[in-house]
Structure formats: structure tokens, C-alpha cells
């Protein structure tokens, strides 16, 4: 029978391997974090994590975002690193919940934000030229407005 560890999760072979990775001095990777999240929400995972929904995690998301802001305001890089990790874990949690529902995956989130950054920076990834940060921001906002308009048009077409 699996033993419950100090975090309230069952020690599966995968979680034991995670302990070995960290004890060996190697740093955890994004893929390790993905596996940790999947394990926490698995049948043998943590009951609290398994019962969370997008809605139930809203207070956690708000708290973690606020703690990131506090760390920035306090100019505390060590705390900022920790709080960004907590915020990333919230993104992973919401992505895992969505994946379980067949909505999207963390890979879709990464792909979407990457495509958006490339699209909204034609001055870096394309042929557009800007001469100042203000011009760059104007370009960003113009592209964002165009995208929003296209998205709204798509929604209206679907409804009509």
C-alpha cells in the first residue's frame, strides 16, 4: 500500500523519482512540474488538489498574483522567484483542469502566448520599424485592437 507523505499525497513511484531528482542536485524542469501537477490531480494524488475547479482556485490565483506584486514592490528577488513559481503553479493547475475537460493543454497556452508575442512584435519578428518604446506600444495596441475586432466579428458570425 502507498504511504502518504507530508504533503498529503500518495508516494507513487513517480513521486519517489521526483524526490531522487531533487536530492541529486539537479534542478526540476518544466516537464517535472507538469508531471507533479498530473500526479497531484491523479486518482492516487492529493484529495484537495483533485477537487479543485477553475472557480474554486480564483482566491488562490488572486492571492498569488498579489504576492508577486508585493515582492516586486519590496524589491525582493528571492521572494519574487518563489512567488512567480506559485503563480506558475496556478497556471499549471488551471491548464491541467482544462486538459482533463478536453478544453486545452498547457502546450496550447504556451503556443497561444508565443504566437501572440510574435504577432504583436512585428518590429522584432517582422519588417515593421519603431524608433521608440512609445511607438512600440502604439504598434502593440493597434494590433491588439485589430485582433479584438476580428475576434468580436467571429463571435457575431457564429451567433448569427
Steps between C-alpha positions, in 0.01 A plus 500: 500500500622852419606719790375855541782755506512833685307679222209259528573327169562133436862413439481338159808387311484825301502719809789298645688564177427873539659492846809328356534763227506783751724320749753437222558874472330525162243771454141411426384579146175626350422139405556396863253767611248373246539147637469623860173673409366189325597288800332735747173484303521127428292231668783438747579869538399761753126513583509880532668549161266251333186682607611845382323675212572817307251679725629361830855605411412867436593608856834317471570664164419845640716438808799379299478789252488742793804338659693540173410870500608535864836334428558741210406802711726379781784448251548149637636279218515184712135536599409601144648175369297300752177690433540475121529124554175502697332701224635260238357214702160670481534514120594132502201418722252677275657345191483150650133548591430617145692204355295259711185656351640476147510880460871576457844405633795691642662453158205688347554780754871521415428487126231767527705748700809439283303562180348813655839642600643438152189645333498810719871568453539535122771754579707213644379193309397669174571798278331780699725773639451700817727774631393511865327302771196726449480401133539136603212534746286675238569216257414241768172677582405536132556129439314410820202714394497336155511153657218585740288633213558181297416287805176691559412468132557124520274478806224696325528277194465186717194645675336614177 
